[in-house]
Amino acid sequence: MTAEITFDPLLSLTLIAVLAAVVLGAAVLAWARGLSGWALRLLAGLVVLAALAGPSLRQEQRATLSDIVLMLVDQSASQTLAARAQQTQAAADALEAALTARPNTEVRRITVGDGADNSGTQLLSALNAALAEEPRARIAGVFALSDGRVHDLDQVPDLPAPMHLLQSGVEGDWDRRLIVENAPAFAILGEPVVLSLRVEDQGNPPPGIGLVELSLSVDGEAPFVTAVPLGQTFEVPITLSHGGRNVIQFAVPEAAGELTARNNAAIVQINGVRDRLRVLLVSGEPHPGGRTWRNLLKSDSSVDLVHFTILRPPEKQDGVPVAELSLIAFPTRELFLEKIDDFDLIIFDRYKRRGILPSIYLENVRRYVSDGGAVLVAAGPDFASADSLYRSPLGTILPGRPTARVIDEGYQPEVTDLGQRHPVTAGLQAPDGPDWGRWMRQVQLVPEAGSVVMSGVDDEPLLILDRVGEGRIALLASDQAWLWDRGFEGGGPQLELLRRLAHWMMKEPELEEETLSASAVGQEMRILRRTLGEEVGPLSITTPAGEVVDVEMLQTGPGSYEATFEGPEIGLYRLNQDDVEAVIGLGPAAPREFEETIASATPLAPLMAEARGGVWLMEEGTPRLRDVRPGRPAAGRGWLGLTPREATETLAVTRLPLMPPWLVMLLVLGLTLAAWLREGRR
């Protein structure tokens, strides 16, 4: 129970001051005139002024409130290392029991887990949320049970009481960590790109370790192992072999005694891009399609084109001296023998054997394809003649054999059933049939290998694609594709078809026939499968923990299947279906929780110093608890302090007027009457 006198004036203070001056002036005047009752008149005026001030006695009935102690228990991923989880649980139970045993004390136990999107331990954010829910006047202390590795230090709160850290872990903890210091997002195919890495030991590692083994794997293939120095930055040159996403995984083996191997690996995803596409175009003779090929290739600034056109065949007899046929001699030997491997694609457009390119040159082209090169043959009528390329060394790798028949009639090219599933021609044709202009000529072929993806007259093969050794070859049984470029009868998708053809022969991943790929948004991956088969088997996903999960894929189109999968954890996932494999990384291989695993009070030290708190090691048992005054140090040898708040709650409030109207009236009338009688006797 507390009591105090309060005032609630009936008039403004200015008016009361004026009335007080009037009362004082009247009393002075009465005294000056010698009236004996002037003092009684003054007292009556003061009673009226006191009544106008509205005095009252305010009484409060209060109840004592308990102190609140916040206890933040870190259960993030780094707290699962070694025996930290059991150590923290035991320390939290013992501390809660000690706090509960204190008189007038309540404990708020708050669990802190991993933050969303690999944001790490959000302990201070949890503390801010807890402070917002509790009255600050009742907070007597804050205890954080953690390894000290907090990742939201920008959320430092304004603490009303001491904060202490009970640190998990043991003094002998150590861990090995692989760090990627520099890795580009893009790299040019065929050119080495340098990545900077470092392997370091944290904590108290065993002595005498100078070199460690580093394994490097690209797209999940067999790893390459080498020895690297410990604690020093080293460079690793890598040359990408294919375009698109290249998933590169680095790893060092787990050492005996280290806390975790989760940070012993790192994933780098580099997008491979082709610098320039070097194309050799060999035209057998001038024709309308030759200029179309040239214009198409020259329109792309990323294409370096060398165009070899035979303007005058050897059998033409016009008397022109051979030395005057060209300004410079065309370097056929240099192109077809010495520098043929510099080209990414060779196109033979209506070319036939005339003795200009000796058989040894064409044999070298055949070898070029087998070793990984690409050849596109656009066949004209000469392909069906005795001088056909099929009857050269190239014939052994061509996927179709000419029958010597040339079909001269109009027809609309169509995509075959297999072509609907092949990435080169999939989606080119509308569902209700091709709305394309006609071609007027086709060489009849007998397929001998590869995939027939387009057909012409009477379903005769029009476009055949095949793989030869490490390379690829395409045979187009017509020289009429230029009609689409000219817009004849509405034209057709010539540009898109030839672009896809070129990219397929360049082995671009998005145009492979049998592909398995995945893209990730957060922890969800979208998995795409393309195949030439009629159906696919179940998809097997191997998680970073080694668990194998089977997922059914749904068909979304001819040869196209899709599935979604929610990754349970961050790391490298391996996908396998029908002997087709892919890898994808969800987030970093080592999450933020495992970047720094050695327990340390350093991150929280400035906050605890400001809050006058201290650090206690869990391995030393449970600290003694003391009461300290506000502003005093709250930590010492063997003890941690709390600041009692002595907060109270008001249960009831009563007001008792000190100058009730009846009392004021009696006093004023009494004093006035006494003054009158005193002055009357005089």
SULRALIN-V763174 format. One record per residue. N is the residue number from 1. RES is the residue in one letter. OMEGA is omega as a letter, one per 20 degrees, with the letter a starting at -180 (* if undefined). Layout:
N:RES:OMEGA  N:RES:OMEGA
This chain:
1:M:r  2:T:a  3:A:r  4:E:r  5:I:r  6:T:a  7:F:r  8:D:a  9:P:r  10:L:r  11:L:r  12:S:a  13:L:r  14:T:a  15:L:r  16:I:r  17:A:r  18:V:r  19:L:r  20:A:r  21:A:r  22:V:a  23:V:a  24:L:r  25:G:r  26:A:r  27:A:r  28:V:r  29:L:r  30:A:r  31:W:a  32:A:r  33:R:r  34:G:r  35:L:a  36:S:a  37:G:a  38:W:a  39:A:r  40:L:r  41:R:r  42:L:r  43:L:r  44:A:r  45:G:r  46:L:r  47:V:r  48:V:r  49:L:r  50:A:r  51:A:r  52:L:r  53:A:r  54:G:r  55:P:r  56:S:r  57:L:a  58:R:a  59:Q:r  60:E:r  61:Q:a  62:R:r  63:A:a  64:T:r  65:L:r  66:S:r  67:D:r  68:I:r  69:V:r  70:L:a  71:M:a  72:L:a  73:V:a  74:D:r  75:Q:r  76:S:a  77:A:a  78:S:r  79:Q:r  80:T:a  81:L:r  82:A:a  83:A:a  84:R:a  85:A:r  86:Q:r  87:Q:a  88:T:r  89:Q:r  90:A:r  91:A:r  92:A:r  93:D:a  94:A:r  95:L:r  96:E:r  97:A:r  98:A:r  99:L:a  100:T:r  101:A:r  102:R:r  103:P:r  104:N:a  105:T:r  106:E:a  107:V:r  108:R:a  109:R:a  110:I:r  111:T:a  112:V:r  113:G:r  114:D:r  115:G:a  116:A:r  117:D:r  118:N:a  119:S:r  120:G:a  121:T:a  122:Q:a  123:L:a  124:L:r  125:S:r  126:A:r  127:L:r  128:N:r  129:A:r  130:A:r  131:L:r  132:A:a  133:E:a  134:E:r  135:P:a  136:R:a  137:A:a  138:R:a  139:I:a  140:A:a  141:G:r  142:V:r  143:F:r  144:A:r  145:L:a  146:S:r  147:D:r  148:G:a  149:R:a  150:V:a  151:H:r  152:D:a  153:L:r  154:D:a  155:Q:a  156:V:a  157:P:r  158:D:a  159:L:r  160:P:a  161:A:a  162:P:r  163:M:a  164:H:r  165:L:r  166:L:a  167:Q:r  168:S:r  169:G:r  170:V:a  171:E:a  172:G:a  173:D:r  174:W:a  175:D:r  176:R:a  177:R:r  178:L:a  179:I:r  180:V:a  181:E:a  182:N:r  183:A:a  184:P:r  185:A:a  186:F:r  187:A:r  188:I:a  189:L:r  190:G:r  191:E:a  192:P:r  193:V:a  194:V:r  195:L:r  196:S:a  197:L:r  198:R:r  199:V:a  200:E:r  201:D:r  202:Q:r  203:G:a  204:N:a  205:P:r  206:P:a  207:P:r  208:G:r  209:I:a  210:G:a  211:L:r  212:V:r  213:E:r  214:L:r  215:S:a  216:L:a  217:S:r  218:V:r  219:D:r  220:G:r  221:E:a  222:A:a  223:P:r  224:F:a  225:V:r  226:T:r  227:A:a  228:V:r  229:P:r  230:L:r  231:G:a  232:Q:r  233:T:r  234:F:a  235:E:r  236:V:r  237:P:a  238:I:r  239:T:a  240:L:a  241:S:a  242:H:r  243:G:a  244:G:a  245:R:r  246:N:a  247:V:a  248:I:a  249:Q:r  250:F:r  251:A:r  252:V:a  253:P:r  254:E:r  255:A:r  256:A:r  257:G:a  258:E:a  259:L:a  260:T:r  261:A:a  262:R:r  263:N:r  264:N:a  265:A:r  266:A:r  267:I:r  268:V:r  269:Q:a  270:I:r  271:N:r  272:G:r  273:V:r  274:R:a  275:D:a  276:R:r  277:L:a  278:R:a  279:V:r  280:L:a  281:L:a  282:V:r  283:S:a  284:G:r  285:E:r  286:P:r  287:H:a  288:P:a  289:G:a  290:G:r  291:R:r  292:T:r  293:W:a  294:R:a  295:N:a  296:L:a  297:L:a  298:K:a  299:S:r  300:D:a  301:S:a  302:S:a  303:V:r  304:D:a  305:L:r  306:V:a  307:H:a  308:F:a  309:T:r  310:I:a  311:L:a  312:R:a  313:P:a  314:P:a  315:E:a  316:K:a  317:Q:r  318:D:r  319:G:a  320:V:r  321:P:a  322:V:a  323:A:a  324:E:a  325:L:r  326:S:r  327:L:r  328:I:r  329:A:a  330:F:a  331:P:a  332:T:a  333:R:a  334:E:a  335:L:a  336:F:r  337:L:a  338:E:a  339:K:a  340:I:a  341:D:r  342:D:a  343:F:r  344:D:a  345:L:r  346:I:a  347:I:r  348:F:a  349:D:r  350:R:a  351:Y:r  352:K:a  353:R:r  354:R:a  355:G:r  356:I:r  357:L:a  358:P:a  359:S:a  360:I:r  361:Y:a  362:L:r  363:E:r  364:N:r  365:V:r  366:R:r  367:R:r  368:Y:r  369:V:a  370:S:a  371:D:r  372:G:r  373:G:a  374:A:r  375:V:r  376:L:r  377:V:r  378:A:a  379:A:r  380:G:a  381:P:a  382:D:r  383:F:r  384:A:a  385:S:r  386:A:r  387:D:a  388:S:r  389:L:r  390:Y:a  391:R:r  392:S:r  393:P:r  394:L:a  395:G:a  396:T:a  397:I:r  398:L:a  399:P:a  400:G:r  401:R:r  402:P:r  403:T:a  404:A:r  405:R:r  406:V:a  407:I:r  408:D:r  409:E:a  410:G:r  411:Y:r  412:Q:r  413:P:r  414:E:r  415:V:a  416:T:r  417:D:r  418:L:r  419:G:r  420:Q:r  421:R:a  422:H:a  423:P:a  424:V:a  425:T:a  426:A:r  427:G:r  428:L:a  429:Q:r  430:A:a  431:P:a  432:D:r  433:G:a  434:P:r  435:D:a  436:W:r  437:G:a  438:R:r  439:W:a  440:M:a  441:R:r  442:Q:r  443:V:a  444:Q:a  445:L:r  446:V:a  447:P:r  448:E:r  449:A:r  450:G:a  451:S:r  452:V:a  453:V:r  454:M:r  455:S:a  456:G:a  457:V:r  458:D:r  459:D:r  460:E:a  461:P:a  462:L:r  463:L:a  464:I:r  465:L:a  466:D:r  467:R:r  468:V:a  469:G:r  470:E:a  471:G:a  472:R:a  473:I:r  474:A:a  475:L:r  476:L:a  477:A:r  478:S:r  479:D:a  480:Q:a  481:A:a  482:W:r  483:L:r  484:W:a  485:D:r  486:R:r  487:G:a  488:F:a  489:E:r  490:G:r  491:G:a  492:G:a  493:P:a  494:Q:a  495:L:a  496:E:r  497:L:a  498:L:r  499:R:r  500:R:r  501:L:a  502:A:a  503:H:r  504:W:r  505:M:r  506:M:r  507:K:r  508:E:a  509:P:a  510:E:r  511:L:r  512:E:a  513:E:a  514:E:a  515:T:r  516:L:a  517:S:a  518:A:r  519:S:a  520:A:r  521:V:a  522:G:r  523:Q:a  524:E:r  525:M:r  526:R:a  527:I:a  528:L:r  529:R:r  530:R:a  531:T:r  532:L:r  533:G:a  534:E:a  535:E:a  536:V:r  537:G:r  538:P:r  539:L:r  540:S:r  541:I:r  542:T:a  543:T:r  544:P:r  545:A:r  546:G:r  547:E:r  548:V:a  549:V:r  550:D:a  551:V:r  552:E:r  553:M:a  554:L:a  555:Q:r  556:T:a  557:G:r  558:P:r  559:G:a  560:S:r  561:Y:a  562:E:r  563:A:r  564:T:a  565:F:r  566:E:a  567:G:a  568:P:a  569:E:r  570:I:r  571:G:a  572:L:r  573:Y:r  574:R:a  575:L:a  576:N:r  577:Q:r  578:D:r  579:D:r  580:V:a  581:E:r  582:A:r  583:V:r  584:I:r  585:G:r  586:L:a  587:G:r  588:P:r  589:A:r  590:A:a  591:P:a  592:R:r  593:E:a  594:F:r  595:E:r  596:E:a  597:T:a  598:I:a  599:A:a  600:S:r  601:A:a  602:T:a  603:P:a  604:L:a  605:A:r  606:P:a  607:L:a  608:M:r  609:A:r  610:E:a  611:A:r  612:R:r  613:G:a  614:G:a  615:V:r  616:W:r  617:L:a  618:M:a  619:E:r  620:E:r  621:G:a  622:T:a  623:P:r  624:R:a  625:L:r  626:R:r  627:D:r  628:V:r  629:R:r  630:P:r  631:G:a  632:R:r  633:P:a  634:A:r  635:A:r  636:G:a  637:R:r  638:G:a  639:W:r  640:L:a  641:G:r  642:L:r  643:T:r  644:P:a  645:R:r  646:E:r  647:A:r  648:T:r  649:E:r  650:T:a  651:L:a  652:A:r  653:V:r  654:T:r  655:R:r  656:L:a  657:P:r  658:L:r  659:M:r  660:P:a  661:P:a  662:W:r  663:L:r  664:V:a  665:M:a  666:L:a  667:L:a  668:V:a  669:L:a  670:G:a  671:L:r  672:T:r  673:L:r  674:A:r  675:A:a  676:W:a  677:L:a  678:R:a  679:E:r  680:G:r  681:R:r  682:R:*
